[in-house]
Amino acid sequence: MLNELYKLLNFIIPISYISVINTPLSTMYSFSYVDPDGAVTSFVLTSEYSHTDGKDIYAKYTLFVDGIMVCSVLNRFPHTKAKGLQTQPSNNMAFDIKAARQMEVLLKMCSKKVVAQEMMGQRMHMLKTLINEQNAIMH
C-alpha cells in the first residue's frame, strides 16, 4: 500500500461515518471523504477468509477507492491448527507483511469507530441524526 494513502486513511477514518456489513466469513467497512473542493471519494475495506494450508489460516484484505481495487494482500495466522478443507489461494495473492499490517491497522480503526458510533447512537436513543453538521439540536 502506498504510504501516502495509508496516512490519508489514518486521517479520514476517525472523522468519517463508517458503515459495516458482517457475514460469517467477511467484514466490509465503507466510508466517504469530501475534500475541501467538494469532491467525494468512497472507500471500501474488506477482510475475508482466504484459505487454509492445513496448518495456517489466511485472511485476504482488500482496499477499494471509488470502486477500484488499489490493494489486496494476504495475512497469515500461523499455527492455528486449521482442520478440514485445505484450499489454495486464488489469483496468486501477494503476501506483503508490511501492507498486511497496515491494512489490519485500518480495519481495526474502522471497527473501533463503528463501536463508538453505536455507543453514541444508544446514548441518543438511536436518534443518530440529532448531532451532525446540518442540525444543531443537542441534549
DSSP file (Angstrom, degrees, kcal/mol; ACC not computed):
  #  RESIDUE AA STRUCTURE BP1 BP2  ACC     N-H-->O    O-->H-N    N-H-->O    O-->H-N    TCO  KAPPA ALPHA  PHI   PSI    X-CA   Y-CA   Z-CA
    1    1 A M              0   0    0      0, 0.0     2,-0.2     0, 0.0    70,-0.1   0.000 360.0 360.0 360.0 142.2    0.0    0.0    0.0
    2    2 A L     >  -     0   0    0      1,-0.1     4,-2.3     2,-0.0     5,-0.2  -0.475 360.0-134.5 -69.1 135.3    1.3    3.5   -0.8
    3    3 A N  H  > S+     0   0    0      1,-0.2     4,-2.5     2,-0.2     5,-0.2   0.854 104.2  54.3 -61.3 -36.0    2.4    5.3    2.4
    4    4 A E  H  > S+     0   0    0      2,-0.2     4,-2.3     1,-0.2    -1,-0.2   0.904 109.5  47.4 -65.8 -40.3    0.6    8.5    1.4
    5    5 A L  H  > S+     0   0    0      2,-0.2     4,-2.6     1,-0.2    -2,-0.2   0.905 111.1  51.9 -66.0 -41.1   -2.7    6.6    1.0
    6    6 A Y  H  X S+     0   0    0     -4,-2.3     4,-1.9     2,-0.2    -2,-0.2   0.917 111.0  47.4 -60.7 -44.5   -2.1    4.9    4.4
    7    7 A K  H  X S+     0   0    0     -4,-2.5     4,-1.3     2,-0.2    -2,-0.2   0.904 111.3  51.4 -63.8 -41.3   -1.5    8.3    6.0
    8    8 A L  H  X S+     0   0    0     -4,-2.3     4,-2.6     1,-0.2     3,-0.4   0.922 109.8  48.9 -61.9 -44.7   -4.6    9.8    4.4
    9    9 A L  H  X S+     0   0    0     -4,-2.6     4,-2.5     1,-0.2    -1,-0.2   0.846 105.6  57.7 -66.4 -33.5   -6.8    6.9    5.6
   10   10 A N  H  < S+     0   0    0     -4,-1.9    -1,-0.2    -5,-0.2    -2,-0.2   0.818 113.1  41.6 -63.6 -29.7   -5.4    7.3    9.1
   11   11 A F  H  X S+     0   0    0     -4,-1.3     4,-0.5    -3,-0.4    -2,-0.2   0.884 117.7  45.7 -79.6 -43.0   -6.7   10.8    9.0
   12   12 A I  H >X S+     0   0    0     -4,-2.6     3,-1.2     1,-0.2     4,-0.8   0.903 101.2  62.8 -72.4 -44.2  -10.0   10.1    7.3
   13   13 A I  H >< S+     0   0    0     -4,-2.5     3,-1.1     1,-0.3    -1,-0.2   0.888 100.6  50.9 -56.2 -47.1  -11.3    7.1    9.3
   14   14 A P  H 34 S+     0   0    0      0, 0.0    -1,-0.3     0, 0.0    -2,-0.2   0.758 116.5  41.5 -64.5 -21.3  -11.5    8.8   12.7
   15   15 A I  H << S+     0   0    0     -3,-1.2     2,-0.2    -4,-0.5    -2,-0.2   0.414 102.5  86.6-104.4   1.5  -13.6   11.7   11.2
   16   16 A S  S << S-     0   0    0     -3,-1.1     2,-0.6    -4,-0.8    17,-0.1  -0.640  80.0-116.6-101.1 156.6  -15.8    9.6    8.9
   17   17 A Y        -     0   0    0     15,-0.2     2,-0.5    -2,-0.2    15,-0.4  -0.848  38.1-151.2 -85.6 124.2  -19.1    7.8    9.5
   18   18 A I        -     0   0    0     -2,-0.6     2,-0.3    13,-0.1    13,-0.2  -0.850   9.3-160.5-104.5 129.6  -18.2    4.2    8.9
   19   19 A S  E     -A   30   0A   0     11,-2.8    11,-2.4    -2,-0.5     2,-0.4  -0.817  12.3-162.2-102.6 149.6  -20.8    1.6    7.7
   20   20 A V  E     -A   29   0A   0     -2,-0.3     2,-0.4     9,-0.2     9,-0.2  -0.986  16.7-168.9-136.6 143.7  -20.2   -2.1    8.2
   21   21 A I  E     -A   28   0A   0      7,-2.1     7,-2.5    -2,-0.4     2,-0.4  -0.995  16.2-167.8-128.0 124.6  -21.5   -5.3    6.7
   22   22 A N  E     +A   27   0A   0     -2,-0.4     5,-0.2     5,-0.2    -2,-0.0  -0.922  12.2 168.5-115.3 138.5  -20.6   -8.6    8.6
   23   23 A T        -     0   0    0      3,-2.9     3,-0.5    -2,-0.4    -2,-0.0  -0.846  53.4 -95.0-130.3 171.3  -21.0  -12.2    7.4
   24   24 A P  S    S+     0   0    0      0, 0.0     3,-0.1     0, 0.0    -2,-0.0   0.772 124.8  29.6 -59.9 -23.5  -19.6  -15.3    8.9
   25   25 A L  S    S+     0   0    0      1,-0.1    24,-2.4    24,-0.0     2,-0.3   0.438 122.7  31.4-116.8  -0.8  -16.6  -15.2    6.5
   26   26 A S  E     - B   0  48A   0     -3,-0.5    -3,-2.9    22,-0.2     2,-0.4  -0.995  49.5-155.4-155.5 159.4  -16.1  -11.5    5.8
   27   27 A T  E     -AB  22  47A   0     20,-2.5    20,-2.4    -2,-0.3     2,-0.4  -0.998  13.2-167.2-134.4 136.3  -16.4   -7.9    7.1
   28   28 A M  E     -AB  21  46A   0     -7,-2.5    -7,-2.1    -2,-0.4     2,-0.4  -0.985   0.7-169.2-128.9 122.7  -16.7   -4.9    4.8
   29   29 A Y  E     -AB  20  45A   0     16,-3.2    16,-2.8    -2,-0.4     2,-0.4  -0.904   9.0-175.2-107.4 137.4  -16.3   -1.3    6.0
   30   30 A S  E     +AB  19  44A   0    -11,-2.4   -11,-2.8    -2,-0.4     2,-0.3  -0.987  11.4 152.1-134.5 146.7  -17.3    1.6    3.8
   31   31 A F  E     - B   0  43A   0     12,-2.1    12,-3.2    -2,-0.4     2,-0.3  -0.974  26.4-135.4-162.0 163.2  -17.0    5.4    4.2
   32   32 A S  E     - B   0  42A   0    -15,-0.4     2,-0.4    -2,-0.3   -15,-0.2  -0.877   6.7-153.6-126.0 158.1  -16.7    8.5    2.1
   33   33 A Y  E     - B   0  41A   0      8,-2.4     8,-2.7    -2,-0.3     2,-0.6  -0.999   3.7-155.8-133.4 132.0  -14.5   11.6    2.2
   34   34 A V  E     - B   0  40A   0     -2,-0.4     6,-0.2     6,-0.2     5,-0.0  -0.934  19.2-147.5-106.4 116.8  -15.4   15.0    0.9
   35   35 A D    >   -     0   0    0      4,-2.5     3,-2.5    -2,-0.6    -2,-0.0  -0.244  34.2 -92.6 -77.8 171.5  -12.2   17.1    0.1
   36   36 A P  T 3  S+     0   0    0      0, 0.0    -1,-0.1     0, 0.0    -2,-0.0   0.742 127.0  56.6 -58.0 -23.5  -12.1   20.9    0.5
   37   37 A D  T 3  S-     0   0    0      2,-0.1    -2,-0.0     1,-0.0    -3,-0.0   0.483 120.8-107.7 -85.8  -2.3  -13.0   21.3   -3.2
   38   38 A G  S <  S+     0   0    0     -3,-2.5     2,-0.3     1,-0.3    -1,-0.0   0.435  70.1 144.6  92.7  -0.2  -16.2   19.2   -2.6
   39   39 A A        -     0   0    0     -5,-0.0    -4,-2.5     1,-0.0     2,-0.5  -0.561  41.0-141.7 -74.9 135.0  -15.1   16.1   -4.5
   40   40 A V  E     -B   34   0A   0     -2,-0.3     2,-0.4    -6,-0.2    -6,-0.2  -0.842  16.4-172.4-101.8 130.5  -16.3   12.9   -2.9
   41   41 A T  E     -B   33   0A   0     -8,-2.7    -8,-2.4    -2,-0.5     2,-0.4  -0.986  10.6-150.9-120.7 130.0  -14.1    9.8   -2.7
   42   42 A S  E     -B   32   0A   0     -2,-0.4    24,-3.1   -10,-0.2     2,-0.4  -0.810   9.9-165.6-104.4 144.2  -15.5    6.5   -1.5
   43   43 A F  E     -BC  31  65A   0    -12,-3.2   -12,-2.1    -2,-0.4     2,-0.4  -0.959   7.5-172.1-127.2 142.5  -13.5    3.8    0.3
   44   44 A V  E     -BC  30  64A   0     20,-2.1    20,-2.8    -2,-0.4     2,-0.4  -0.987   3.1-170.8-135.0 126.0  -14.3    0.2    1.0
   45   45 A L  E     -BC  29  63A   0    -16,-2.8   -16,-3.2    -2,-0.4     2,-0.4  -0.964  10.5-172.1-114.4 130.7  -12.1   -2.0    3.2
   46   46 A T  E     -BC  28  62A   0     16,-2.7    16,-1.9    -2,-0.4     2,-0.4  -0.936  16.1-171.4-125.1 149.0  -12.7   -5.7    3.4
   47   47 A S  E     +BC  27  61A   0    -20,-2.4   -20,-2.5    -2,-0.4     2,-0.3  -0.990  24.7 159.5-132.4 124.9  -11.4   -8.6    5.5
   48   48 A E  E     -BC  26  60A   0     12,-2.1    12,-3.2    -2,-0.4   -22,-0.2  -0.978  46.0 -89.7-146.6 157.9  -12.4  -12.1    4.4
   49   49 A Y  E     + C   0  59A   0    -24,-2.4    10,-0.2    -2,-0.3     3,-0.1  -0.454  40.1 175.8 -62.8 134.9  -11.4  -15.7    4.8
   50   50 A S  E     -     0   0A   0      8,-2.8     2,-0.3     1,-0.4     9,-0.2   0.802  46.4 -60.8-106.5 -62.2   -9.0  -16.7    2.0
   51   51 A H  E     - C   0  58A   0      7,-1.0     7,-2.7    38,-0.1    -1,-0.4  -0.977  35.2-119.2-171.4 174.1   -7.8  -20.3    2.5
   52   52 A T  E     - C   0  57A   0     -2,-0.3    35,-1.1     5,-0.2     5,-0.2  -0.918   2.8-157.8-124.6 157.8   -6.0  -22.7    4.8
   53   53 A D        -     0   0    0      3,-1.8    33,-0.1    -2,-0.3     4,-0.1   0.119  60.7 -92.5-118.1  20.1   -2.9  -24.8    4.0
   54   54 A G  S    S+     0   0    0      2,-0.4     3,-0.1    31,-0.2    30,-0.1   0.133 122.3  40.4  92.3 -20.2   -3.6  -27.4    6.7
   55   55 A K  S    S+     0   0    0      1,-0.3    27,-1.0    26,-0.1    26,-1.0   0.654 114.9  35.9-122.5 -45.2   -1.6  -25.6    9.3
   56   56 A D        -     0   0    0     23,-0.2    -3,-1.8    24,-0.2    -2,-0.4  -0.764  65.9-135.0-116.5 158.3   -2.3  -21.9    9.0
   57   57 A I  E     -CD  52  77A   0     20,-1.5    20,-2.9    -2,-0.3     2,-0.4  -0.899  19.6-152.5-110.3 143.5   -5.3  -19.8    8.1
   58   58 A Y  E     -CD  51  76A   0     -7,-2.7    -8,-2.8    -2,-0.4    -7,-1.0  -0.948   4.2-159.7-120.9 136.4   -5.1  -16.9    5.7
   59   59 A A  E     -CD  49  75A   0     16,-2.7    16,-2.6    -2,-0.4     2,-0.5  -0.848  12.4-141.1-107.7 149.7   -7.2  -13.7    5.5
   60   60 A K  E     -CD  48  74A   0    -12,-3.2   -12,-2.1    -2,-0.3     2,-0.4  -0.959  13.9-165.1-112.5 123.8   -7.5  -11.5    2.5
   61   61 A Y  E     -CD  47  73A   0     12,-2.9    12,-2.4    -2,-0.5     2,-0.4  -0.912  10.1-177.7-108.4 134.3   -7.6   -7.8    3.0
   62   62 A T  E     -CD  46  72A   0    -16,-1.9   -16,-2.7    -2,-0.4     2,-0.4  -0.993  13.7-160.3-136.2 140.8   -8.7   -5.5    0.1
   63   63 A L  E     -CD  45  71A   0      8,-2.8     7,-2.8    -2,-0.4     8,-1.4  -0.984   8.1-170.3-121.0 127.7   -9.0   -1.8   -0.3
   64   64 A F  E     -CD  44  69A   0    -20,-2.8   -20,-2.1    -2,-0.4     2,-0.5  -0.949   5.4-165.0-114.9 137.3  -11.2   -0.2   -3.0
   65   65 A V  E >  S-CD  43  68A   0      3,-2.7     3,-1.9    -2,-0.4   -22,-0.2  -0.986  81.8 -17.4-121.4 119.2  -11.1    3.5   -3.8
   66   66 A D  T 3  S-     0   0    0    -24,-3.1    -1,-0.1    -2,-0.5   -23,-0.1   0.873 130.7 -52.4  50.4  41.0  -14.1    4.7   -5.9
   67   67 A G  T 3  S+     0   0    0    -25,-0.2     2,-0.5     1,-0.2    -1,-0.3   0.432 114.7 116.2  81.3  -0.6  -14.7    1.1   -6.8
   68   68 A I  E <   -D   65   0A   0     -3,-1.9    -3,-2.7     2,-0.0     2,-0.4  -0.891  68.2-124.7-105.5 127.1  -11.2    0.4   -8.0
   69   69 A M  E     +D   64   0A   0     -2,-0.5    -5,-0.3    -5,-0.2     3,-0.1  -0.553  36.0 167.0 -70.3 122.1   -9.1   -2.2   -6.1
   70   70 A V  E     +     0   0A   0     -7,-2.8     2,-0.3    -2,-0.4    -1,-0.2   0.580  64.8  19.8-111.0 -15.7   -5.9   -0.5   -5.1
   71   71 A C  E     +D   63   0A   0     -8,-1.4    -8,-2.8   -70,-0.1    -1,-0.3  -0.951  54.4 169.0-156.2 133.8   -4.5   -3.0   -2.6
   72   72 A S  E     +D   62   0A   0     -2,-0.3    22,-0.5   -10,-0.2     2,-0.3  -0.912  17.4 159.9-147.1 118.5   -5.1   -6.7   -1.9
   73   73 A V  E     -De  61  94A   0    -12,-2.4   -12,-2.9    -2,-0.3     2,-0.3  -0.915  32.8-122.8-137.4 160.7   -2.9   -8.7    0.4
   74   74 A L  E     -D   60   0A   0     20,-1.9     2,-0.4    -2,-0.3    22,-0.3  -0.786  16.1-158.7-100.9 148.7   -2.9  -11.9    2.4
   75   75 A N  E     -D   59   0A   0    -16,-2.6   -16,-2.7    -2,-0.3     2,-0.4  -0.997  12.1-145.6-127.0 127.5   -2.3  -12.1    6.1
   76   76 A R  E     -D   58   0A   0     -2,-0.4   -18,-0.2   -18,-0.2    -2,-0.0  -0.759   7.3-160.9 -96.8 135.0   -1.2  -15.4    7.6
   77   77 A F  E >   -D   57   0A   0    -20,-2.9   -20,-1.5    -2,-0.4     3,-0.5  -0.887  28.0-147.4-112.0  97.1   -2.3  -16.6   11.1
   78   78 A P  T 3   +     0   0    0      0, 0.0   -22,-0.1     0, 0.0   -20,-0.0  -0.192  63.5  10.7 -73.3 154.8    0.3  -19.2   11.9
   79   79 A H  T 3  S+     0   0    0      1,-0.1   -23,-0.2     3,-0.0   -24,-0.0   0.812  72.9 138.6  56.4  39.3    0.0  -22.4   14.0
   80   80 A T    <   -     0   0    0    -25,-0.9   -24,-0.2    -3,-0.5    -1,-0.1   0.476  63.9-127.7 -89.9  -2.2   -3.8  -22.2   14.2
   81   81 A K        -     0   0    0    -26,-1.0   -25,-0.2     1,-0.2   -26,-0.1   0.923  32.2-160.3  55.8  47.5   -4.1  -26.0   13.7
   82   82 A A        -     0   0    0    -27,-1.0     2,-0.3     1,-0.0    -1,-0.2  -0.363   9.3-166.6 -60.8 132.1   -6.6  -25.4   10.9
   83   83 A K        +     0   0    0     -3,-0.1     2,-0.3    -2,-0.1   -29,-0.1  -0.825  41.4  21.2-120.3 159.7   -8.6  -28.6   10.3
   84   84 A G  S    S+     0   0    0     -2,-0.3    -2,-0.0   -30,-0.1   -32,-0.0  -0.669  99.6  35.0  93.9-141.2  -10.8  -29.7    7.5
   85   85 A L        -     0   0    0     -2,-0.3     2,-0.5     1,-0.1   -31,-0.2  -0.226  61.9-157.4 -59.3 131.4  -10.8  -28.3    4.0
   86   86 A Q        +     0   0    0    -33,-0.1     2,-0.3   -35,-0.1   -33,-0.2  -0.956  19.4 171.8-111.2 123.6   -7.5  -27.3    2.6
   87   87 A T        -     0   0    0    -35,-1.1   -35,-0.2    -2,-0.5   -33,-0.1  -0.840  27.3-124.4-126.6 164.4   -7.6  -24.8   -0.3
   88   88 A Q        -     0   0    0     -2,-0.3   -35,-0.1   -37,-0.1   -36,-0.0  -0.798  38.1 -94.1-106.6 151.3   -5.1  -22.8   -2.2
   89   89 A P    >   -     0   0    0      0, 0.0     3,-0.5     0, 0.0     2,-0.2  -0.323  40.7-126.0 -63.8 145.2   -5.1  -19.0   -2.5
   90   90 A S  G >  S+     0   0    0      1,-0.2     3,-0.9     2,-0.1    -3,-0.0  -0.619  83.6  12.1 -90.2 153.2   -6.8  -17.7   -5.7
   91   91 A N  G 3  S-     0   0    0     -2,-0.2    -1,-0.2     1,-0.2     3,-0.1   0.673 114.3 -85.8  61.1  20.8   -5.2  -15.3   -8.1
   92   92 A N  G <   -     0   0    0     -3,-0.5    -1,-0.2     1,-0.1    -2,-0.1   0.927  60.7-149.4  46.6  54.7   -1.7  -15.8   -6.6
   93   93 A M    <   -     0   0    0     -3,-0.9     2,-0.2     1,-0.1   -20,-0.1  -0.169  14.5-108.1 -55.4 144.2   -2.4  -13.1   -4.0
   94   94 A A  B     -e   73   0A   0    -22,-0.5   -20,-1.9    -3,-0.1     2,-0.7  -0.501  19.0-147.5 -74.8 142.3    0.6  -11.2   -2.8
   95   95 A F        +     0   0    0    -22,-0.2     2,-0.6    -2,-0.2   -20,-0.1  -0.865  29.8 163.9-112.0  95.4    1.9  -11.8    0.7
   96   96 A D     >  -     0   0    0     -2,-0.7     4,-2.8   -22,-0.3     5,-0.2  -0.936  23.3-162.9-117.9 106.7    3.3   -8.5    1.8
   97   97 A I  H  > S+     0   0    0     -2,-0.6     4,-2.4     1,-0.2     5,-0.2   0.900  89.1  48.5 -60.3 -45.0    3.8   -8.3    5.6
   98   98 A K  H  > S+     0   0    0      1,-0.2     4,-2.3     2,-0.2    -1,-0.2   0.938 114.8  44.6 -62.6 -47.0    4.0   -4.5    5.7
   99   99 A A  H  > S+     0   0    0      1,-0.2     4,-2.7     2,-0.2    -1,-0.2   0.893 112.3  52.9 -65.1 -38.9    0.9   -4.0    3.6
  100  100 A A  H  X S+     0   0    0     -4,-2.8     4,-2.3     1,-0.2    -1,-0.2   0.911 110.4  47.4 -62.7 -41.8   -1.0   -6.7    5.6
  101  101 A R  H  X S+     0   0    0     -4,-2.4     4,-2.1    -5,-0.2    -2,-0.2   0.901 112.1  49.8 -66.4 -40.6   -0.1   -5.0    8.9
  102  102 A Q  H  X S+     0   0    0     -4,-2.3     4,-2.2     2,-0.2    -2,-0.2   0.926 111.6  48.3 -63.2 -44.2   -1.2   -1.6    7.5
  103  103 A M  H  X S+     0   0    0     -4,-2.7     4,-2.6     1,-0.2    -2,-0.2   0.901 109.9  52.5 -62.8 -40.0   -4.5   -3.0    6.3
  104  104 A E  H  X S+     0   0    0     -4,-2.3     4,-2.3     2,-0.2    -1,-0.2   0.891 107.8  51.5 -63.4 -39.0   -5.0   -4.6    9.7
  105  105 A V  H  X S+     0   0    0     -4,-2.1     4,-2.1     2,-0.2    -1,-0.2   0.930 111.6  47.0 -61.0 -45.8   -4.5   -1.3   11.4
  106  106 A L  H  X S+     0   0    0     -4,-2.2     4,-2.3     1,-0.2    -2,-0.2   0.903 111.3  51.0 -64.7 -41.3   -7.0    0.4    9.2
  107  107 A L  H  X S+     0   0    0     -4,-2.6     4,-2.3     1,-0.2    -1,-0.2   0.904 110.6  48.9 -62.5 -41.5   -9.5   -2.4    9.7
  108  108 A K  H  X S+     0   0    0     -4,-2.3     4,-2.5     2,-0.2    -1,-0.2   0.870 108.9  53.4 -67.0 -36.2   -9.2   -2.1   13.5
  109  109 A M  H  X S+     0   0    0     -4,-2.1     4,-2.1     2,-0.2    -2,-0.2   0.922 109.8  48.2 -62.5 -43.1   -9.6    1.6   13.3
  110  110 A C  H  X S+     0   0    0     -4,-2.3     4,-2.4     2,-0.2    -2,-0.2   0.919 110.9  51.0 -62.4 -43.3  -12.8    1.1   11.3
  111  111 A S  H  X S+     0   0    0     -4,-2.3     4,-2.2     1,-0.2    -2,-0.2   0.930 110.6  47.8 -61.0 -46.5  -14.0   -1.4   13.9
  112  112 A K  H  X S+     0   0    0     -4,-2.5     4,-2.3     1,-0.2    -1,-0.2   0.885 111.2  51.8 -62.2 -38.3  -13.3    0.9   16.8
  113  113 A K  H  X S+     0   0    0     -4,-2.1     4,-2.6     2,-0.2    -1,-0.2   0.902 108.1  51.1 -66.4 -40.8  -15.1    3.7   15.0
  114  114 A V  H  X S+     0   0    0     -4,-2.4     4,-2.3     2,-0.2    -2,-0.2   0.916 110.3  49.5 -62.4 -43.0  -18.2    1.6   14.4
  115  115 A V  H  X S+     0   0    0     -4,-2.2     4,-2.3     1,-0.2    -2,-0.2   0.924 111.7  48.5 -61.4 -44.2  -18.3    0.6   18.1
  116  116 A A  H  X S+     0   0    0     -4,-2.3     4,-2.3     1,-0.2    -2,-0.2   0.901 110.3  51.7 -63.3 -40.7  -18.1    4.3   19.1
  117  117 A Q  H  X S+     0   0    0     -4,-2.6     4,-2.3     1,-0.2    -1,-0.2   0.908 110.6  48.3 -61.9 -41.9  -20.8    5.2   16.6
  118  118 A E  H  X S+     0   0    0     -4,-2.3     4,-2.3     2,-0.2    -2,-0.2   0.890 110.0  51.4 -67.1 -39.8  -23.1    2.6   18.1
  119  119 A M  H  X S+     0   0    0     -4,-2.3     4,-2.1     2,-0.2    -1,-0.2   0.919 111.7  47.4 -63.3 -42.3  -22.4    3.7   21.7
  120  120 A M  H  X S+     0   0    0     -4,-2.3     4,-1.7     1,-0.2    -2,-0.2   0.904 110.3  53.1 -64.4 -41.2  -23.3    7.3   20.7
  121  121 A G  H  <>S+     0   0    0     -4,-2.3     5,-4.2     1,-0.2     6,-0.5   0.890 108.7  49.2 -61.1 -40.4  -26.4    6.1   19.0
  122  122 A Q  H ><5S+     0   0    0     -4,-2.3     3,-1.6     3,-0.2    -1,-0.2   0.893 108.9  52.3 -67.1 -39.2  -27.5    4.2   22.1
  123  123 A R  H 3<5S+     0   0    0     -4,-2.1    -1,-0.2     1,-0.3    -2,-0.2   0.833 110.8  48.6 -64.2 -30.2  -26.9    7.3   24.2
  124  124 A M  T ><5S-     0   0    0     -4,-1.7     3,-1.5    -5,-0.2    -1,-0.3   0.173 122.5-108.0 -93.9  17.3  -29.0    9.3   21.8
  125  125 A H  T < 5S-     0   0    0     -3,-1.6    -3,-0.2     1,-0.3    -2,-0.1   0.862  73.2 -59.5  57.5  38.2  -31.8    6.6   21.9
  126  126 A M  T 3 <S+     0   0    0     -5,-4.2     2,-1.1     1,-0.2    -1,-0.3   0.598 107.3 126.9  66.7  15.7  -30.8    5.6   18.4
  127  127 A L    X   +     0   0    0     -3,-1.5     3,-1.6    -6,-0.5     4,-0.2  -0.613  28.9 166.7 -97.0  71.7  -31.6    9.1   17.1
  128  128 A K  G >   +     0   0    0     -2,-1.1     3,-0.7     1,-0.3    -1,-0.2   0.692  62.9  64.0 -65.4 -22.3  -28.2    9.4   15.4
  129  129 A T  G 3  S+     0   0    0      1,-0.2    -1,-0.3    -3,-0.2     3,-0.2   0.445  75.4  89.5 -86.5   3.2  -29.0   12.4   13.3
  130  130 A L  G <  S+     0   0    0     -3,-1.6     2,-0.6     1,-0.2    -1,-0.2   0.814  92.0  43.7 -68.0 -27.3  -29.6   14.7   16.3
  131  131 A I  S <  S+     0   0    0     -3,-0.7     2,-0.3    -4,-0.2    -1,-0.2  -0.906  83.6 107.5-122.8 105.2  -26.0   15.7   16.3
  132  132 A N  B >  S-F  135   0B   0      3,-1.2     3,-0.8    -2,-0.6    -3,-0.0  -0.924  79.8 -83.2-157.4-177.1  -24.4   16.4   12.9
  133  133 A E  T 3  S+     0   0    0     -2,-0.3     3,-0.1     1,-0.2    -1,-0.0   0.778 124.2  45.4 -67.1 -27.0  -23.2   19.3   10.8
  134  134 A Q  T 3  S+     0   0    0      1,-0.1     2,-0.5     2,-0.0    -1,-0.2   0.554 109.6  56.7 -94.5  -7.9  -26.7   20.2    9.5
  135  135 A N  B <   -F  132   0B   0     -3,-0.8    -3,-1.2     1,-0.1    -1,-0.1  -0.981  54.0-169.7-133.2 123.7  -28.6   20.0   12.8
  136  136 A A        +     0   0    0     -2,-0.5     2,-0.3    -5,-0.1    -1,-0.1   0.378  47.6 123.4 -94.0   4.7  -27.8   22.0   15.9
  137  137 A I        +     0   0    0     -7,-0.1     2,-0.3     2,-0.0    -5,-0.1  -0.517  34.7 164.5 -69.7 125.6  -30.2   20.1   18.2
  138  138 A M              0   0    0     -2,-0.3    -7,-0.1    -7,-0.1    -2,-0.0  -0.972 360.0 360.0-139.6 154.3  -28.3   18.6   21.2
  139  139 A H              0   0    0     -2,-0.3    -1,-0.1     0, 0.0    -2,-0.0   0.395 360.0 360.0 -95.8 360.0  -29.3   17.2   24.6
